[in-house]
Amino acid sequence: MVADLLLAKLRELQATVESTEPEASILPTCLSLLDQLGTVLGGGGPPPLTTREDRYGGVEIEVPISAADTPHALGVELSRRIEQWAAAGKRGLWLKIPLECAAFAGSAAAQGFQFHHAKPEYVEMTRWLPTDQPSPLPAYAFTQVGVGGVVVNSAGHVLMVQERVSPTAKMQGSWKLPGGLADPGEDFADTVAREVREETGIAASLSNGGGVVSLRHSHGFRFGVGDLYVVVKLVCEGSDEIRMDERELAGARWVPWEEVRAMVAPPSAESFDGKVSQTNLDFISSALSGALIAGTPTPSSRPGVSSMVYTARAAET
């Protein structure tokens, strides 16, 4: 009975603090007391955190989905474990919080964790425990991979497309190489082949003269990420009849090399509508007459990881 009254009073105090002083320091204490008392009254506690020590003196922590209803009690447990890890000389902490337990992120942030990255199903947070040295924990992936395909048919013509919506107004209506962003687990050539097939219905592959043409590295793209743009030469397989995806493209056609050169606009042009950029011309020229880079599948020392090594081909003599 006394415990019930105390619990009611604590909840009343919590509500008062939230309504009058949202940032008051008493709030975390109240919440911790509430959860601890609820644990006593309920005869149980929050599900345990799943932990695994890594090879670098750190700890990987995962919050179980079943802890969704006890975020504050879980915070008390995390605080206790942090003290233990710090005393044991542990370094980097990696905390994975499933979407169902998103409310726990606030408690983790109050205990010194910072956001590392988020995906639709979870958020990852980190904390560096040593106070006498800066954190060396690696940042999340900050580079996206885009591809462009120089696809050539049996006549030697190049597949060119017009995007329905270009990234900038200046490039609207320009003729460019088909392509797009890579999906996780795709090699460069696989991405190009998929994008070409989805956008134009053309089947193309590296066989019979394909390879990586060039690579452009840029910085400052959306969300501050870098961009690797890889140009790959592919050869049309079977029919070269275009079946254009009108949701993505406003135009698609096979263009002879001489016509491509005639369509080039200078970089100073106000509009590239109906034109080809000098950069795309250079990509196509390299694909048609330059040396290509070959990719070779290579075993990896990491289980479950596939690797492709790209090596420039020796010049023909």
C-alpha positions, 0 to 999 in steps of 0.5 A, a space after each residue: 500500500 505504501 509503495 503504491 502511494 509512493 509510486 502515485 506521488 512520484 508520477 504526480 511529481 514527474 507530471 508537474 516537472 514536465 509541465 513547468 520545467 521540462 529541462 529540470 535536472 530532477 526529471 531523470 532522477 524521478 524517471 529512474 526511481 519510477 522504473 526501479 520502483 516499478 521493477 520492485 512492484 512488478 517482480 521483474 526488470 528490463 530485458 538484459 542488454 546484449 553485449 559483445 566485446 570487439 577486437 579493439 577494446 570496445 563493446 557492442 551493445 544491442 537493446 532488445 525489442 522486448 525492452 520497448 516498455 522500460 526505456 528508463 529502467 534500461 537507462 539505469 542498467 546502461 549507466 551501471 554497465 558503463 561504470 563497469 566498462 570504464 573501470 575495466 578499461 574499455 574504450 569505444 561503446 557501440 549502442 544499437 537501438 531498434 526502432 521499437 525502442 526509439 524512446 531509449 535514445 534520449 536516455 542514451 544521449 543523456 549518458 554521453 552517447 552520440 548519434 552515429 547513423 540511422 537506418 529504417 529499422 535502427 539507430 546506432 549511437 557511440 560513446 568514447 570512454 577514455 577522457 585523455 584522448 580524442 575518439 578514433 571511432 570511424 565515421 559512418 559511410 560518407 561516400 555514395 557510389 554512382 555509375 554511368 554506362 557507355 553502352 555500345 551496340 553492334 553498329 558502334 553507336 552509343 546509348 544516350 538518355 535524357 532524364 525527365 528531371 535533371 539534378 540542375 535546371 541548367 542540365 535539363 534536357 541534356 543528353 547523358 549516359 544512363 546510370 544511377 546510384 549503386 545498391 548495397 552489394 553491387 559491383 560497378 558493372 552490375 549497377 550499370 547493367 541494372 540501371 540500363 535495363 530498368 531505364 531502357 530495356 537494353 540488356 548489356 554486359 562486360 563481355 566482348 570488350 567491356 570494362 571500367 573507363 574512369 572514376 570521378 571523385 567529388 565532395 559536398 553532395 547532399 547530406 555532405 557526402 562524397 560521390 564516386 562516379 564510375 563510368 563503365 563500358 558495356 556491350 549490348 546483348 541481343 536486341 538493341 530495341 529501346 523500351 524507355 521507362 517514361 517515369 524516369 526518362 524523357 528520351 533515349 536513343 542510339 547516337 553515332 560517335 560523330 553526332 555525339 561530338 557535334 552535340 557538345 556544348 561549351 561549359 559556359 553555355 546557359 543551357 544544355 538542352 539537347 546538348 552533350 557536356 564535354 565531360 560526357 564526351 570525354 567519358 565516351 571517347 575514353 570508352 571507345 578508344 582508351 585503355 580499360 580497367 578490368 575487374 577480378 573477383 578476389 577472396 576476402 579475409 573477412 567472412 561473408 565479404 566479397 571483393 572486386 579488384 580493378 587493375 589497368 590493362 597493359 597497353 597493347 604493343 
